[in-house]
């Protein structure tokens, strides 16, 4: 059981390291002389190798060893950082991922591809030309990378000669690893002047374990010290403290008292030191007795000391903890049930009218709201975790299509619900691929029209109230509205004599099967993708909008709710059925009377703030029986600039809505996106507002084309 747990930990950590490795390699390609970046790449590969060997992933450890050997030569300045080298290490990163998946699923890994990568890396290290990297299984073939003049070799620079204190406390499991303390200390001696002290023993897991202090003076840097302990970092407690940052320039710290040093090392606690020092008269008392300072001055200094100590203590204990996503999802579900139960409790309390019950129920309501907000915040992740994946996509596709492209990201710290981020990956991939293939021109074409050879794709995110706006912007050729219109007419999506606005023309790119590409490529051109984007964003209760200027570029903006687990809703009723509208889409509520209906002679529109707003009646849309009231309520909703009214019987009020799926049997139910449970135990249906908006606009357009007039009295 323990072996399975360790293997799972290795898989999770390796997946994170592979992600970090990809980011580091792409950064290294931009700054090939950055020794710190080379060190990051080497350490990531070194850690994967060591952990793979430790946990029985021998294929990964064996393959990674060869890659690490070449990276070590890069780190020592013997091999320069070139584009072919980056290509092969990225291919190695992909192969390690393939080996990890094969080990997880029990499949047979592609060993031939790994051998090819190793051979290519050895050729690069020997100064020979290497073949282009093989594409991963299932990936489209890419064009051979362009050849560039090799940059100058990296010449390792000696860092500052620094003085370090290392405390090494092996755990009980360390003895079983086969590694000896003496071997580690010999590695440290290779880095510089080293003094080792055995300072005692400590109890750990019922046995005494040695404690070692090492004083080391070296110019290799702290990362080189960490590399010595990389295979035993989980089997020991290791602390590295820089005592002097640059011995050559002096900069030695001020003289410390022996007590301060022992406390700093953790050999004695401040309390123990104070208890011993308390046996003598405090320094403040001695100074007051000597009439060197006043008692008030001593008290002021003590207050300052206390403040610093409190501020320092407040920063202790901060850290992170890894939690499986399944446990987090279960917690969200439990909080959702608690919100429903609290609503029922509030309703029962209001019905009884017991004054002694009101206060505790209100307190439960407050605590439930705080718990809900806290748990929802735990699910929030920075969208930069998704943005970072697209650098590799842009690099590979630009090489395949012969284009030069820079990816610029903004707002990577913007937080969004974990579920939303996971479902957002595919739509963003489609948008970026389309921008690269359709939007950005080849370098020569860009130069011919006065643009820089390198195109730009800007991926940005920002909060906008209770929503997040994500935009994908390119500086390419822009969309040709006339071409889109012609394609739509040819596909039967638009009538030849039909007049629509430019915004509606641009919106046609989301129609299934419509593509303006002149030829089908491995990237795009089949009319599949943009309709998938629209469907995916709609399923997230979001909206997508297109803006484009011919010759200047295109911007596609996605607007999404912060979370899909619990939302603020507006509870309404039509007939005997309760519905919930997402509150962030609601604009206002107005009355609809019989006189207003008669006034417009069958046209389902109502003037609201000097604008005719089309509406759809929920009773009609859902084919509900019964007489409608004389005075109906109309809730005006707004999305992507379109205002539509939803006509219903009664508006009840705000409602904390825990979203529940409708189930497989209702998967095709039109106009509904989910359900929720009210305090009474009754089920309320959540309205799919985008779908009803489209229905109302289509119905009004049909009535307008058939010649139904509008007469205003």
C-alpha positions as CSV (number, residue, x, y, z in Angstrom):
1,X,0.0,0.0,0.0
2,X,2.8,2.4,0.9
3,X,4.6,1.6,-2.4
4,X,1.4,2.6,-4.3
5,X,1.2,5.8,-2.4
6,X,4.8,6.7,-3.1
7,X,4.3,5.9,-6.8
8,X,1.3,8.2,-6.9
9,X,3.3,10.9,-5.2
10,X,6.1,10.4,-7.8
11,X,3.6,10.7,-10.7
12,X,2.1,13.9,-9.3
13,X,5.5,15.5,-8.6
14,X,6.9,14.4,-12.0
15,X,3.9,15.9,-13.8
16,X,4.6,19.2,-12.0
17,X,8.3,19.0,-12.8
18,X,7.6,18.3,-16.5
19,X,5.4,21.4,-16.6
20,X,8.1,23.5,-15.0
21,X,10.7,22.0,-17.3
22,X,8.7,23.0,-20.4
23,X,8.3,26.6,-19.1
24,X,12.0,26.8,-18.2
25,X,13.1,25.5,-21.7
26,X,11.0,28.0,-23.5
27,X,12.5,30.8,-21.3
28,X,16.0,29.4,-21.9
29,X,15.4,29.6,-25.6
30,X,14.8,33.3,-25.3
31,X,17.8,33.8,-23.0
32,X,20.4,31.2,-24.0
33,X,23.1,32.7,-21.8
34,X,21.1,32.6,-18.6
35,X,23.0,30.3,-16.3
36,X,20.2,30.3,-13.7
37,X,17.8,29.1,-16.3
38,X,20.2,26.3,-17.3
39,X,20.4,25.3,-13.6
40,X,16.6,25.2,-13.3
41,X,16.4,22.9,-16.3
42,X,19.2,20.6,-15.0
43,X,17.7,20.4,-11.5
44,X,14.3,19.5,-12.8
45,X,15.8,16.7,-14.9
46,X,18.1,15.6,-12.1
47,X,15.1,15.4,-9.6
48,X,13.1,13.3,-12.1
49,X,16.0,10.9,-12.5
50,X,16.7,10.5,-8.8
51,X,13.0,10.1,-7.8
52,X,12.4,7.7,-10.7
53,X,15.3,5.5,-9.6
54,X,14.1,5.6,-5.9
55,X,10.5,4.6,-6.7
56,X,11.2,1.9,-9.3
57,X,10.5,3.8,-12.5
58,X,13.7,2.5,-14.1
59,X,12.8,3.4,-17.7
60,X,12.4,7.0,-16.7
61,X,15.6,7.0,-14.6
62,X,17.6,5.4,-17.4
63,X,16.4,7.7,-20.2
64,X,16.7,10.8,-18.0
65,X,20.3,10.0,-17.1
66,X,21.4,10.5,-20.7
67,X,19.5,13.8,-21.0
68,X,21.0,14.9,-17.7
69,X,24.5,14.1,-18.9
70,X,24.1,16.5,-21.9
71,X,22.6,19.2,-19.6
72,X,25.5,18.9,-17.3
73,X,27.8,19.7,-20.3
74,X,25.6,22.7,-21.0
75,X,25.9,23.8,-17.4
76,X,29.7,23.6,-17.6
77,X,29.8,25.6,-20.8
78,X,31.0,22.7,-23.0
79,X,27.7,22.6,-25.1
80,X,26.0,25.8,-26.3
81,X,22.2,26.4,-26.0
82,X,20.8,26.2,-29.6
83,X,17.4,25.8,-31.1
84,X,18.1,22.1,-32.1
85,X,19.2,21.4,-28.5
86,X,16.0,23.0,-27.1
87,X,14.0,20.9,-29.7
88,X,15.5,17.7,-28.5
89,X,15.2,18.4,-24.8
90,X,11.5,19.3,-25.4
91,X,11.1,16.0,-27.2
92,X,12.8,14.3,-24.2
93,X,10.3,16.0,-21.9
94,X,7.5,14.7,-24.0
95,X,9.0,11.2,-24.0
96,X,9.3,11.2,-20.2
97,X,5.6,12.1,-20.1
98,X,4.9,9.2,-22.5
99,X,7.0,6.8,-20.3
100,X,5.1,8.0,-17.2
101,X,1.7,7.3,-18.9
102,X,2.9,3.9,-20.0
103,X,4.0,3.0,-16.5
104,X,0.6,4.2,-15.2
105,X,-1.6,2.4,-17.7
106,X,0.6,-0.7,-18.1
107,X,1.2,0.0,-21.8
108,X,4.4,-0.6,-23.8
109,X,6.5,2.5,-24.2
110,X,8.0,3.5,-27.5
111,X,11.7,2.7,-26.7
112,X,12.8,3.5,-30.3
113,X,11.8,7.1,-30.0
114,X,13.7,7.4,-26.8
115,X,16.8,5.9,-28.4
116,X,16.5,8.4,-31.3
117,X,16.4,11.4,-28.9
118,X,19.4,10.1,-27.0
119,X,21.4,9.7,-30.2
120,X,20.4,13.2,-31.4
121,X,21.5,14.7,-28.0
122,X,24.8,12.9,-28.2
123,X,25.3,14.2,-31.7
124,X,24.6,17.8,-30.6
125,X,27.0,17.4,-27.7
126,X,29.7,16.2,-30.1
127,X,29.1,19.2,-32.3
128,X,27.4,17.2,-35.1
129,X,24.1,18.0,-36.9
130,X,21.1,16.3,-35.3
131,X,17.9,15.2,-37.0
132,X,14.6,17.1,-36.1
133,X,12.8,15.6,-33.1
134,X,10.2,12.9,-33.8
135,X,6.6,14.0,-33.1
136,X,4.9,12.4,-30.1
137,X,2.3,9.7,-30.8
138,X,-0.9,11.2,-32.2
139,X,0.6,14.6,-32.9
140,X,0.7,16.2,-36.4
141,X,4.0,16.1,-38.1
142,X,5.9,19.4,-37.8
143,X,8.2,21.0,-40.3
144,X,11.9,20.7,-39.8
145,X,13.1,23.5,-37.6
146,X,15.0,26.4,-39.2
147,X,18.7,26.4,-38.9
148,X,20.3,29.3,-37.1
149,X,23.9,30.2,-36.4
150,X,25.0,28.7,-33.2
151,X,25.3,31.2,-30.3
152,X,28.5,31.5,-28.4
153,X,29.2,28.8,-25.8
154,X,28.1,29.5,-22.3
155,X,31.2,30.2,-20.2
156,X,30.4,29.4,-16.6
157,X,30.9,32.3,-14.3
158,X,32.2,31.9,-10.8
159,X,29.7,33.2,-8.3
160,X,30.6,35.2,-5.2
161,X,32.7,33.3,-2.6
162,X,30.1,32.8,0.1
163,X,30.1,31.2,3.5
164,X,27.3,28.7,4.4
165,X,26.1,26.8,7.4
166,X,24.4,23.5,6.6
167,X,22.6,21.4,9.3
168,X,22.0,17.8,8.3
169,X,19.6,15.6,10.4
170,X,19.1,12.2,8.7
171,X,15.8,10.4,9.5
172,X,15.4,6.7,10.4
173,X,14.7,5.8,6.7
174,X,18.1,7.3,5.7
175,X,20.0,4.3,6.9
176,X,18.0,2.0,4.5
177,X,18.8,4.2,1.4
178,X,22.3,2.9,1.1
179,X,23.7,6.5,1.1
180,X,26.4,7.3,3.7
181,X,26.9,10.7,5.4
182,X,30.6,10.5,4.6
183,X,29.9,10.3,0.8
184,X,27.7,13.5,1.1
185,X,30.4,15.3,3.0
186,X,33.1,14.3,0.4
187,X,30.8,15.9,-2.3
188,X,30.7,19.1,-0.3
189,X,34.5,19.1,0.1
190,X,34.7,19.2,-3.7
191,X,32.8,22.5,-3.7
192,X,35.2,24.4,-1.4
193,X,36.7,24.7,2.1
194,X,34.6,22.5,4.4
195,X,34.5,21.8,8.1
196,X,32.2,19.1,9.5
197,X,31.0,18.8,13.1
198,X,29.1,16.0,14.7
199,X,27.0,18.0,17.2
200,X,25.0,15.2,18.9
201,X,22.0,13.0,18.5
202,X,18.2,13.5,18.4
203,X,15.3,11.1,18.9
204,X,13.4,10.2,15.8
205,X,10.9,7.3,15.4
206,X,12.1,5.8,18.6
207,X,15.8,5.8,17.6
208,X,18.7,8.2,18.0
209,X,19.8,9.9,14.8
210,X,23.0,11.9,14.4
211,X,23.0,15.7,13.8
212,X,25.8,17.3,11.7
213,X,26.8,20.9,11.2
214,X,28.9,21.8,8.2
215,X,30.6,25.1,7.6
216,X,31.3,25.6,3.8
217,X,33.0,28.3,1.9
218,X,32.4,28.0,-1.9
219,X,31.7,30.0,-5.0
220,X,29.5,27.3,-6.5
221,X,26.2,28.8,-5.2
222,X,23.4,27.4,-3.0
223,X,22.0,25.3,-5.9
224,X,25.2,23.3,-6.1
225,X,24.8,22.5,-2.4
226,X,21.2,21.4,-2.9
227,X,22.3,19.1,-5.7
228,X,24.5,17.2,-3.3
229,X,21.5,16.3,-1.1
230,X,18.9,15.9,-3.9
231,X,18.6,12.1,-3.6
232,X,18.1,12.3,0.2
233,X,16.1,15.4,0.6
234,X,13.0,13.4,1.6
235,X,15.1,11.2,4.0
236,X,16.6,14.0,6.1
237,X,16.0,17.5,7.4
238,X,18.4,19.8,5.6
239,X,18.8,23.5,6.3
240,X,21.2,25.8,4.4
241,X,21.9,29.3,5.7
242,X,24.0,31.9,4.0
243,X,26.3,33.5,6.7
244,X,28.3,35.7,4.3
245,X,27.2,36.5,0.8
246,X,30.6,37.6,-0.6
247,X,33.7,36.8,1.4
248,X,35.9,38.7,-1.1
249,X,34.1,41.9,-0.5
250,X,34.0,41.5,3.2
251,X,30.4,42.0,4.3
252,X,30.8,39.9,7.4
253,X,27.9,40.2,9.9
254,X,28.4,42.0,13.1
255,X,29.7,40.0,16.0
256,X,27.0,37.8,17.5
257,X,26.9,36.6,21.0
258,X,27.1,32.8,21.6
259,X,23.5,32.7,22.8
260,X,22.3,34.4,19.6
261,X,24.2,31.8,17.5
262,X,22.8,28.9,19.5
263,X,19.3,30.2,19.2
264,X,19.7,30.8,15.5
265,X,20.9,27.3,14.9
266,X,18.0,25.9,17.0
267,X,20.2,24.3,19.6
268,X,18.5,26.1,22.4
269,X,15.1,27.8,22.4
270,X,14.8,31.5,23.2
271,X,12.8,30.5,26.3
272,X,15.6,28.3,27.5
273,X,18.1,31.0,26.9
274,X,16.0,33.6,28.8
275,X,15.5,31.2,31.7
276,X,19.2,30.8,32.1
277,X,19.8,34.5,31.6
278,X,17.1,35.3,34.2
279,X,19.3,34.0,36.8
280,X,21.3,37.2,36.4
281,X,19.8,40.7,36.7
282,X,18.3,41.9,33.4
283,X,20.4,44.3,31.3
284,X,17.8,47.0,31.6
285,X,17.9,46.9,35.4
286,X,21.7,47.1,35.3
287,X,21.6,50.1,33.0
288,X,18.9,51.9,35.2
289,X,20.9,51.2,38.3
290,X,24.0,52.6,36.7
291,X,21.9,55.7,35.8
292,X,22.9,55.4,32.1
293,X,19.2,55.3,30.9
294,X,15.8,56.0,32.4
295,X,13.3,53.3,33.1
296,X,11.0,54.8,30.4
297,X,13.7,54.4,27.8
298,X,14.1,50.7,28.8
299,X,10.3,50.2,28.6
300,X,10.2,51.8,25.2
301,X,13.0,49.4,23.9
302,X,11.2,46.4,25.4
303,X,8.0,47.4,23.6
304,X,9.9,47.7,20.3
305,X,11.4,44.3,20.9
306,X,8.0,42.8,21.7
307,X,6.4,44.3,18.5
308,X,9.1,42.8,16.3
309,X,8.7,39.5,17.9
310,X,5.0,39.5,17.4
311,X,5.3,40.4,13.8
312,X,7.8,37.7,13.2
313,X,5.6,35.1,15.0
314,X,2.7,36.1,12.8
315,X,4.6,35.0,9.6
316,X,5.4,31.6,11.0
317,X,3.4,28.5,10.0
318,X,2.5,29.6,6.5
319,X,2.7,27.0,3.8
320,X,0.8,24.9,1.4
321,X,-0.7,21.4,1.5
322,X,-1.5,19.1,-1.4
323,X,-5.1,17.8,-1.4
324,X,-6.7,15.4,-4.0
325,X,-9.2,17.2,-6.2
326,X,-11.8,14.5,-5.4
327,X,-11.7,15.5,-1.7
328,X,-12.2,19.1,-2.7
329,X,-15.1,18.3,-4.9
330,X,-16.7,16.3,-2.1
331,X,-16.3,19.3,0.2
332,X,-18.0,21.6,-2.3
333,X,-20.9,19.1,-2.5
334,X,-21.2,18.9,1.3
335,X,-21.2,22.7,1.5
336,X,-23.9,22.9,-1.2
337,X,-26.0,20.5,0.9
338,X,-25.4,22.6,3.9
339,X,-26.6,25.7,2.1
340,X,-29.8,23.9,1.0
341,X,-30.4,22.7,4.6
342,X,-29.8,26.2,6.0
343,X,-32.4,27.6,3.6
344,X,-34.9,25.0,4.8
345,X,-34.0,25.8,8.4
346,X,-34.6,29.5,7.8
347,X,-37.9,28.8,6.1
348,X,-39.1,26.6,9.0
349,X,-37.9,29.2,11.6
350,X,-39.9,32.0,9.8
351,X,-43.0,29.8,9.7
352,X,-42.9,29.2,13.5
353,X,-42.2,32.8,14.4
354,X,-40.4,31.8,17.6
355,X,-38.2,34.7,18.7
356,X,-35.8,32.4,20.6
357,X,-35.2,30.6,17.3
358,X,-34.5,33.6,15.1
359,X,-31.1,34.6,16.5
360,X,-29.4,31.2,16.3
361,X,-30.9,30.6,12.8
362,X,-29.5,33.9,11.6
363,X,-26.1,32.9,13.1
364,X,-26.2,29.6,11.3
365,X,-27.0,31.5,8.1
366,X,-24.0,33.9,8.6
367,X,-21.6,31.0,9.3
368,X,-22.9,29.0,6.3
369,X,-22.3,32.0,4.0
370,X,-18.7,32.5,5.4
371,X,-18.0,28.7,5.0
372,X,-19.4,28.8,1.4
373,X,-17.2,31.8,0.5
374,X,-14.2,30.2,2.1
375,X,-14.6,26.8,0.3
376,X,-15.3,28.5,-3.0
377,X,-12.0,30.5,-2.6
378,X,-10.1,27.3,-2.1
379,X,-11.3,26.2,-5.5
380,X,-10.0,29.4,-7.1
381,X,-6.8,29.0,-9.1
382,X,-4.8,31.5,-11.1
383,X,-5.5,31.2,-14.8
384,X,-1.8,31.5,-15.4
385,X,-1.6,27.7,-14.9
386,X,-3.5,27.4,-18.2
387,X,-1.9,30.3,-19.9
388,X,1.6,28.8,-19.4
389,X,0.7,25.7,-21.5
390,X,0.2,27.7,-24.7
391,X,3.8,28.9,-25.1
392,X,4.7,25.4,-26.4
393,X,1.6,25.3,-28.6
394,X,2.6,28.7,-30.2
395,X,6.2,27.6,-30.6
396,X,5.4,24.3,-32.4
397,X,2.7,25.7,-34.6
398,X,4.7,28.7,-35.7
399,X,7.5,26.4,-36.7
400,X,5.1,24.1,-38.6
401,X,3.5,27.0,-40.5
402,X,6.7,28.9,-41.1
403,X,5.6,32.0,-39.1
404,X,7.3,34.0,-36.4
405,X,5.1,34.6,-33.4
406,X,5.4,36.1,-29.9
407,X,2.9,35.1,-27.3
408,X,2.2,37.8,-24.7
409,X,0.2,37.0,-21.6
410,X,-1.4,39.4,-19.1
411,X,-3.4,38.9,-16.0
412,X,-2.0,35.4,-15.3
413,X,-2.7,36.0,-11.6
414,X,-6.5,36.3,-12.3
415,X,-8.3,33.6,-10.3
416,X,-11.1,31.5,-11.6
417,X,-12.9,28.3,-10.4
418,X,-10.9,25.1,-10.9
419,X,-13.8,23.5,-12.9
420,X,-14.0,26.5,-15.2
421,X,-10.3,26.5,-15.8
422,X,-10.3,22.8,-16.7
423,X,-13.1,23.2,-19.2
424,X,-11.5,26.4,-20.7
425,X,-8.4,24.7,-22.0
426,X,-9.9,23.3,-25.3
427,X,-11.7,26.5,-26.3
428,X,-8.5,28.5,-25.8
429,X,-6.5,26.0,-27.9
430,X,-9.0,26.3,-30.7
431,X,-8.8,30.1,-30.6
432,X,-5.0,30.3,-30.5
433,X,-4.7,27.7,-33.4
434,X,-7.1,29.7,-35.5
435,X,-5.2,33.0,-34.7
436,X,-1.9,31.4,-35.8
437,X,-3.3,29.7,-38.9
438,X,-5.9,32.2,-40.2
439,X,-5.1,35.5,-38.4
440,X,-1.4,36.0,-38.6
441,X,0.3,36.5,-42.0
442,X,3.6,34.9,-43.0
443,X,6.7,37.1,-42.2
444,X,7.2,38.2,-45.9
445,X,3.6,39.2,-46.2
446,X,3.7,41.2,-43.0
447,X,6.8,43.1,-44.2
448,X,5.1,43.9,-47.5
449,X,2.3,45.7,-45.7
450,X,4.6,47.5,-43.3
451,X,4.2,45.3,-40.3
452,X,7.1,43.7,-38.2
453,X,8.0,40.2,-39.3
454,X,7.1,38.7,-36.0
455,X,3.4,38.5,-35.3
456,X,1.9,38.8,-31.9
457,X,-0.8,37.0,-30.0
458,X,-2.0,38.6,-26.7
459,X,-3.7,36.4,-24.2
460,X,-5.2,38.5,-21.3
461,X,-7.5,37.9,-18.3
462,X,-9.0,40.4,-15.9
463,X,-11.8,40.5,-13.3
464,X,-14.9,42.4,-14.3
465,X,-17.3,42.5,-11.3
466,X,-18.5,38.9,-10.6
467,X,-17.1,37.8,-14.0
468,X,-13.8,37.2,-15.7
469,X,-13.0,38.5,-19.2
470,X,-10.5,36.5,-21.2
471,X,-9.4,37.9,-24.6
472,X,-7.3,36.4,-27.4
473,X,-6.0,39.2,-29.7
474,X,-3.8,39.0,-32.7
475,X,-2.3,41.7,-34.9
476,X,-2.9,39.8,-38.2
477,X,-5.0,40.4,-41.3
478,X,-8.4,40.6,-39.5
479,X,-11.7,39.0,-40.6
480,X,-13.2,39.5,-44.0
481,X,-16.9,40.1,-43.3
482,X,-17.8,39.9,-47.0
483,X,-16.1,36.5,-47.3
484,X,-17.9,35.3,-44.1
485,X,-21.2,36.5,-45.5
486,X,-20.6,34.7,-48.8
487,X,-19.7,31.5,-47.1
488,X,-22.8,31.7,-44.8
489,X,-25.0,32.2,-47.9
490,X,-23.4,29.3,-49.7
491,X,-23.9,27.1,-46.6
492,X,-27.6,28.2,-46.3
493,X,-27.0,29.9,-43.0
494,X,-28.1,33.3,-44.4
495,X,-30.4,34.4,-47.2
496,X,-28.8,36.4,-50.1
497,X,-31.0,39.4,-49.5
498,X,-31.0,39.3,-45.7
499,X,-29.6,42.4,-44.0
500,X,-27.7,41.8,-40.8
501,X,-25.3,44.0,-38.8
502,X,-21.5,43.6,-38.9
503,X,-21.5,42.2,-35.3
504,X,-24.0,39.5,-36.5
505,X,-21.8,38.7,-39.5
506,X,-18.8,38.2,-37.3
507,X,-20.9,36.0,-35.0
508,X,-21.4,33.6,-38.0
509,X,-17.9,32.3,-37.6
510,X,-19.3,30.2,-34.7
511,X,-21.8,28.4,-36.9
512,X,-21.1,24.7,-37.4
513,X,-19.3,23.8,-40.6
514,X,-18.4,27.4,-41.6
515,X,-14.8,28.1,-42.5
516,X,-13.2,30.8,-44.6
517,X,-9.9,28.8,-45.0
518,X,-9.0,28.3,-48.7
519,X,-7.5,24.9,-48.0
520,X,-7.6,22.2,-45.3
521,X,-4.4,21.9,-43.2
522,X,-3.4,19.8,-40.2
523,X,-4.2,22.8,-38.1
524,X,-7.6,24.0,-39.3
525,X,-9.9,24.5,-42.3
526,X,-12.7,22.0,-41.8
527,X,-15.1,24.3,-40.1
528,X,-14.8,22.4,-36.8
529,X,-13.5,24.3,-33.8
530,X,-15.2,27.7,-33.5
531,X,-18.7,26.1,-33.0
532,X,-17.0,23.9,-30.4
533,X,-15.7,27.0,-28.7
534,X,-19.2,28.6,-28.6
535,X,-20.8,25.4,-27.3
536,X,-18.1,25.0,-24.6
537,X,-18.4,28.7,-23.4
538,X,-22.3,28.4,-23.4
539,X,-22.0,25.3,-21.2
540,X,-19.9,27.4,-18.8
541,X,-22.7,30.0,-18.6
542,X,-20.4,32.4,-20.4
543,X,-20.5,34.4,-23.6
544,X,-18.1,35.0,-26.5
545,X,-17.8,38.2,-28.6
546,X,-15.8,38.9,-31.7
547,X,-14.2,42.2,-32.7
548,X,-12.1,42.7,-35.9
549,X,-10.7,45.4,-38.1
550,X,-9.5,44.5,-41.6
551,X,-5.7,44.6,-41.8
552,X,-5.2,45.3,-38.0
553,X,-6.3,42.0,-36.3
554,X,-9.0,40.2,-34.4
555,X,-10.0,40.1,-30.8
556,X,-12.2,37.4,-29.3
557,X,-13.4,38.1,-25.8
558,X,-14.8,35.4,-23.5
559,X,-16.8,36.4,-20.4
560,X,-17.2,33.8,-17.7
561,X,-18.7,33.5,-14.2
562,X,-16.2,33.1,-11.4
563,X,-17.7,29.8,-10.3
564,X,-20.2,27.2,-11.4
565,X,-20.7,25.5,-8.0
566,X,-22.9,28.0,-6.1
567,X,-24.3,31.2,-7.7
568,X,-26.4,34.1,-6.8
569,X,-29.8,33.7,-8.5
570,X,-33.2,35.4,-8.9
571,X,-36.0,33.1,-7.9
572,X,-39.1,33.5,-10.1
573,X,-42.4,31.6,-10.7
574,X,-44.4,30.7,-13.8
575,X,-47.5,28.7,-13.1
576,X,-46.7,26.1,-10.4
577,X,-43.0,25.9,-11.3
578,X,-40.2,27.8,-9.8
579,X,-37.2,28.9,-11.9
580,X,-33.9,30.5,-11.1
581,X,-32.2,33.1,-13.3
582,X,-28.4,33.8,-12.8
583,X,-28.4,37.2,-11.1
584,X,-25.3,38.4,-12.9
585,X,-27.3,38.5,-16.2
586,X,-30.4,40.2,-14.7
587,X,-30.7,43.9,-15.6
588,X,-34.1,45.0,-14.2
589,X,-37.8,43.9,-13.7
590,X,-40.8,45.6,-15.3
591,X,-44.5,44.9,-15.6
592,X,-46.2,43.6,-18.7
593,X,-50.0,44.3,-18.9
594,X,-52.7,43.2,-21.3
595,X,-52.8,46.8,-22.6
596,X,-49.1,46.7,-23.6
597,X,-49.6,43.3,-25.4
598,X,-52.6,44.8,-27.4
599,X,-50.6,47.9,-28.2
600,X,-48.0,46.1,-30.3
601,X,-50.4,43.8,-32.3
602,X,-48.8,40.4,-31.8
603,X,-45.2,41.6,-31.8
604,X,-43.5,40.3,-28.7
605,X,-41.6,43.5,-27.8
606,X,-41.9,46.1,-25.0
607,X,-40.4,49.5,-24.8
608,X,-37.9,49.7,-21.9
609,X,-35.9,52.9,-21.3
610,X,-36.5,54.1,-24.9
611,X,-35.5,50.7,-26.5
612,X,-37.8,48.0,-27.8
613,X,-36.9,44.8,-26.0
614,X,-38.1,41.4,-27.5
615,X,-39.4,39.0,-24.9
616,X,-40.2,35.3,-24.6
617,X,-43.0,34.0,-22.2
618,X,-41.8,31.1,-20.0
619,X,-45.4,29.6,-20.0
620,X,-45.3,29.4,-23.8
621,X,-41.7,28.3,-24.2
622,X,-42.2,25.4,-21.7
623,X,-45.8,24.7,-22.9
624,X,-47.3,25.2,-19.4
625,X,-51.1,24.9,-18.9
626,X,-53.3,27.4,-17.1
627,X,-54.3,31.0,-17.4
628,X,-51.7,33.7,-17.1
629,X,-52.3,36.6,-14.7
630,X,-53.6,40.0,-15.9
631,X,-50.3,41.6,-14.8
632,X,-47.2,39.6,-15.7
633,X,-43.7,40.4,-14.7
634,X,-40.9,40.8,-17.2
635,X,-37.3,40.3,-16.1
636,X,-34.9,42.0,-18.5
637,X,-31.6,40.0,-19.0
638,X,-28.6,41.2,-20.9
639,X,-25.8,39.2,-22.6
640,X,-23.2,40.2,-25.2
641,X,-25.1,43.5,-25.7
642,X,-28.5,41.8,-26.4
643,X,-31.4,42.7,-24.1
644,X,-34.3,40.3,-23.9
645,X,-37.2,40.0,-21.5
646,X,-38.3,36.8,-19.8
647,X,-42.1,37.0,-19.0
648,X,-43.3,35.1,-15.9
649,X,-45.9,35.2,-13.2
650,X,-44.1,36.4,-10.2
651,X,-40.6,37.5,-9.0
652,X,-39.9,36.0,-5.5
653,X,-36.4,37.4,-4.7
654,X,-32.7,36.5,-4.4
655,X,-31.6,32.9,-3.8
656,X,-28.3,31.3,-3.1
657,X,-28.4,28.6,-5.8
658,X,-26.5,25.3,-5.5
659,X,-26.3,24.0,-9.0
660,X,-27.3,20.4,-9.6
661,X,-27.2,18.6,-12.9
662,X,-30.5,17.6,-14.5
663,X,-29.5,14.0,-15.1
664,X,-28.9,12.0,-18.3
665,X,-32.6,11.7,-19.2
666,X,-32.9,15.5,-19.4
667,X,-29.6,16.2,-21.2
668,X,-31.4,17.6,-24.3
669,X,-33.9,19.7,-22.4
670,X,-34.1,23.1,-24.1
671,X,-33.9,26.3,-22.1
672,X,-32.6,24.6,-18.9
673,X,-29.0,24.4,-17.7
674,X,-29.6,22.7,-14.3
675,X,-31.7,22.6,-11.2
676,X,-31.5,23.4,-7.5
677,X,-33.4,22.6,-4.3
678,X,-35.4,25.2,-2.4
679,X,-35.8,25.5,1.3
680,X,-39.2,23.8,1.1
681,X,-37.6,20.8,-0.6
682,X,-39.1,21.7,-3.9
683,X,-37.0,21.5,-7.1
684,X,-36.4,24.8,-9.0
685,X,-35.1,24.7,-12.6
686,X,-32.2,27.0,-13.7
687,X,-32.9,28.9,-16.9
688,X,-30.4,28.7,-19.7
689,X,-30.5,32.4,-20.4
690,X,-28.3,32.4,-23.6
691,X,-30.6,29.9,-25.2
692,X,-33.8,31.8,-24.4
693,X,-32.1,35.0,-25.6
694,X,-31.4,33.4,-29.0
695,X,-35.0,32.0,-29.1
696,X,-36.5,35.5,-28.5
697,X,-34.3,37.2,-31.1
698,X,-35.1,34.5,-33.7
699,X,-38.8,34.8,-33.0
700,X,-38.8,38.6,-33.2
701,X,-36.7,38.5,-36.5
702,X,-39.3,36.1,-38.0
703,X,-42.2,38.3,-37.1
704,X,-40.4,41.3,-38.5
705,X,-39.7,39.6,-41.8
706,X,-43.3,38.5,-42.1
707,X,-44.4,42.1,-42.0
708,X,-46.1,42.3,-38.6
709,X,-46.3,46.0,-38.0
710,X,-45.8,47.9,-34.8
711,X,-48.3,50.5,-33.9
712,X,-47.5,52.8,-30.9
713,X,-50.5,54.6,-29.5
